[in-house]
Amino acid sequence: MKKHQFTLILSGVPDLTPELADTLYEATKGDIEFNLRDGIAFLEFQRAARTLRDAITSAIRDVEGAGAAVRVVRVESDVANTIARINSELYETITKE
C-alpha cells in the first residue's frame, strides 16, 4: 500500500480542545495532524491505502463517525489539485481548436 497525503477541512470545530484532538486521533488511528488556522480547523493526513480515493473516503468515514459532531466540508490534495489543473488546461486546449 502507498501512503497518501491530503487535508480534510472541517466544520463544527469552534476550538481545538485536547478532548476533541484525542477523539479524532483515536478515530483516525493516529495518522493525522490537527490544526486550527484563522478559525478554520483541518486535519492533515498521511494514510496508507491502495488509492488516494480509498484513503480519503476511509478518513472521512473515521472523522465523521468519531461522535464529535465534526463534518468534513472540503478535501485538499496536491495530487488531486494537479489532476484538476491538467484537466482544465486540456479542456481549454481542446475548446480552442
Secondary structure, 3 states (H helix, E strand, C coil): CEEEEEEEEEECCCCCCHHHHHHHHHHCCCCEEEEEECCEEEEEEEEEECCHHHHHHHHHHHHHCCCCCCEEEEEECHHHHHHHHHHHHHHHHHHHC
